[in-house]
């Protein structure tokens, strides 16, 4: 049986479990043949087939990003898809491999920034995670992206603020510590108990007391 026969759509399933199970198996087996097969269907005329295959790839990428990194150009191209599900799926895949393929991804930074501004909530949130990874791996990227990242942290919705601060810990350093602390302290009054707890815990993990 071909691997494509195991995706949710071809099994007549509406849930994502078959895609997740296939992804785990392909990643654990380092099954490049199966992953290549998934990638070959990313432009399939059947949108459900294409999105299921992308789901398999980015789920595998959570486990073994190195195994899905060679499809980076395809993921970047899919950011321009008219199918929103393919756009946010591609952004998740890009996030998974951002540290590995940072040069190719940063070369398309204008596209990524545009999708953060104009895309769905998932695309927006994941796109910011891509920026954070890029900023954490190269100083030049950091210098260019840091002002943008500060603006996004300032504008983050209260309901998402705790998780966003957790994500920002990847770029926290002695030079930007005060900037981030100023933003967080300025937002404290608008946060609920759970958000305040998450923010406090995030900084505590870096030995910083709010």
C-alpha positions, 0 to 999 in steps of 0.5 A: 500500500502506498503511503498516500493511501494512509492519509485521513482523506483517503481513509474516509476520515475527517479527523487528523489522527491518521495523518499524525500517526503516519507522521510519527511513523515516518519520522521515527523510521527516518522514512525519506521515501514516505516523506518524499511521497507526501511532498509530491502531493502538495500541489494536488488538485484535491485540496484535502489530499494536499492539506493532509500531506502537508499536515503529515510533513509538519507533524513529522517536522515537530519530531525530526525537522531535519527530515522535512527541511529539504522541502523548504522552497515548496513551503515558502512558495505555498505561503502564496497559496489561495488556500488558507489551510496550506498557508498556515500549514506551510508556515508551521513547516517553516517554523519547524525548520527555521534554524536549519534553513535560515538562509533560504527563509530569511531571503524571503523575509518580506513574504513572511512579514506580509503573511504575518500582517495579512494572514490568519491568526495561526499564520500570524502567531506562527510567523512571529515564531519564525521571526524569533527563531531567525533572530536567535540564530544570526545577529544580522537577522536579530538586528533587523527583526528586533524592532518588529518583534518588539512592536508585535509583543506590545500589540499582542492580545491579552489572552495570548500574552503569556504564551507570547512572552514564553516564546520571546525567551529565546531571544532574551539577553542582557541587551534587550532585557530591560526593553522586554521587561518594560513592555511586560510591566506595562501590560500587567494590569490588563492580564488575568491571573493565568496570564500573569502567572505564565509571564512571571514563570517565563522570566523566572526560568531566566532567573529574572524576578518581575 
